[in-house]
Amino acid sequence: MSAPLDLGGDVVELLRALIDIESVSGHETEIADRVAEALGGYGHLEVVRDGNVVIARTELGRSERVVIAGHLDTVPIAGNVPSWMTHDSAGREIIWGRGACDMKGGVAVQLSVAASLARPRCDVTWVFYDNEEVEEYRNGLARIAREHPDYLNCALAVLCEPTNARIEGGCQGSMQLQLELRGVAAHSARSWMGRNAIHDAGGVLQLLGSYQPQQIEVDGLTYQEGLNAIMISGGIAGNVIPDRCVIEVNYRFAPDKSPAEAEAYVRTVLDGYPIRVTDVAAGARPGLDQPAAAEFLRAVGGEASAKLGWTDVARFSAMGIPAVNFGPGDPRKAHADDEFCPAEDVVACRDALIRWLR
């Protein structure tokens, strides 16, 4: 039988123990069991289990509540479990393994702080959820937001996603679009009798290739947008002029735009081409002008930057709650086979949260 998670011990060893529990999306039962069991040993926490979502709350009657959340799942294993440790050229400890960066480093920080702070200055809801790395409809935090929104009521939410132990505010929105170009099929030996839909894609690709992404300031942070072709398909045989070509486009937009405004902007850029939106996720304003977020920034220190990418902070933003990303690890190593997290990031994030909440 596996040893219980030691929430009161070395936070770096706790990270290694979490990595060693395989928890690929859809298979989070064991890690949820272990997290719930460990948190249940602390009398200052009220622990609720909902599927493979574990929620631990303080109930001290404080005037303010914050939510600190992180996901338990990882992308598939790639020969990188169990964990291992090395030292870099400066002698610093580096923890390797699936989830080290995205985001069991953040979960280790959450668990360590939740256990150590029996009487934080504000009430805290700690959320550990499943299925973040897969389809939206499976996301555990989304389910809680739909079914138990009261669990998430707060003045500020912090997502412990990897940010190099710095605050990243809000997140970009993301839109998937499809352009379908129609031609006329013909035998390739008599190509002049048809119209080549793949050739027609050249105009779209040229337009996208020359597009200059906007840099937009939102609440003091600068978000760089992006509009890119990400996939192209067409053609049915080597002797047929293709009568259809489909271009998939991704638009990453600043959180000053709603999904409707983002779509209207893309239609302006790609004026004259047939566009169909296939998926969209709204961004999140950082809300750093809100008192709770400003206080967090003062406590943590440093300068906030914009989150380039989409995270679950958007769920809180949709509820009118300011939210930031703050966690250990380099986000560029998320999902990489050589995923790692510096031990000093884990310690720094834990100490920053304690400094803020004490």
Rosetta blueprint (number, residue, H / E / L):
1 M L
2 S L
3 A L
4 P L
5 L L
6 D L
7 L L
8 G L
9 G L
10 D L
11 V H
12 V H
13 E H
14 L H
15 L H
16 R H
17 A H
18 L H
19 I H
20 D L
21 I L
22 E L
23 S L
24 V E
25 S L
26 G L
27 H L
28 E L
29 T H
30 E H
31 I H
32 A H
33 D H
34 R H
35 V H
36 A H
37 E H
38 A H
39 L H
40 G L
41 G L
42 Y L
43 G L
44 H L
45 L L
46 E E
47 V E
48 V E
49 R E
50 D E
51 G L
52 N L
53 V E
54 V E
55 I E
56 A E
57 R E
58 T L
59 E L
60 L L
61 G L
62 R L
63 S L
64 E L
65 R E
66 V E
67 V E
68 I E
69 A E
70 G E
71 H E
72 L L
73 D L
74 T E
75 V L
76 P L
77 I L
78 A L
79 G L
80 N L
81 V L
82 P L
83 S L
84 W E
85 M E
86 T E
87 H E
88 D L
89 S L
90 A L
91 G L
92 R L
93 E E
94 I E
95 I E
96 W E
97 G L
98 R L
99 G L
100 A H
101 C H
102 D H
103 M H
104 K H
105 G H
106 G H
107 V H
108 A H
109 V H
110 Q H
111 L H
112 S H
113 V H
114 A H
115 A H
116 S H
117 L L
118 A L
119 R L
120 P L
121 R L
122 C L
123 D E
124 V E
125 T E
126 W E
127 V E
128 F E
129 Y E
130 D L
131 N L
132 E L
133 E L
134 V L
135 E L
136 E H
137 Y H
138 R H
139 N L
140 G H
141 L H
142 A H
143 R H
144 I H
145 A H
146 R H
147 E H
148 H L
149 P H
150 D H
151 Y H
152 L H
153 N L
154 C L
155 A L
156 L E
157 A E
158 V E
159 L E
160 C L
161 E L
162 P L
163 T L
164 N L
165 A L
166 R L
167 I L
168 E E
169 G E
170 G L
171 C E
172 Q L
173 G E
174 S E
175 M E
176 Q E
177 L E
178 Q E
179 L E
180 E E
181 L E
182 R E
183 G L
184 V E
185 A L
186 A E
187 H E
188 S H
189 A H
190 R H
191 S H
192 W H
193 M H
194 G L
195 R E
196 N L
197 A H
198 I H
199 H H
200 D H
201 A H
202 G H
203 G H
204 V H
205 L H
206 Q H
207 L H
208 L H
209 G H
210 S H
211 Y L
212 Q L
213 P L
214 Q L
215 Q E
216 I E
217 E E
218 V E
219 D L
220 G L
221 L E
222 T E
223 Y E
224 Q E
225 E L
226 G E
227 L E
228 N E
229 A E
230 I E
231 M E
232 I E
233 S E
234 G E
235 G L
236 I L
237 A L
238 G L
239 N L
240 V E
241 I E
242 P L
243 D L
244 R E
245 C E
246 V E
247 I E
248 E E
249 V E
250 N E
251 Y E
252 R E
253 F E
254 A L
255 P L
256 D L
257 K L
258 S L
259 P H
260 A H
261 E H
262 A H
263 E H
264 A H
265 Y H
266 V H
267 R H
268 T H
269 V H
270 L L
271 D L
272 G L
273 Y L
274 P L
275 I L
276 R E
277 V E
278 T E
279 D E
280 V E
281 A E
282 A L
283 G L
284 A E
285 R L
286 P L
287 G L
288 L L
289 D L
290 Q L
291 P H
292 A H
293 A H
294 A H
295 E H
296 F H
297 L H
298 R H
299 A H
300 V H
301 G L
302 G L
303 E L
304 A L
305 S E
306 A E
307 K L
308 L L
309 G L
310 W L
311 T L
312 D L
313 V H
314 A H
315 R H
316 F H
317 S H
318 A H
319 M L
320 G L
321 I L
322 P L
323 A E
324 V E
325 N E
326 F L
327 G L
328 P L
329 G L
330 D L
331 P H
332 R H
333 K H
334 A L
335 H L
336 A L
337 D L
338 D L
339 E L
340 F E
341 C E
342 P E
343 A H
344 E H
345 D H
346 V H
347 V H
348 A H
349 C H
350 R H
351 D H
352 A H
353 L H
354 I H
355 R H
356 W H
357 L H
358 R L
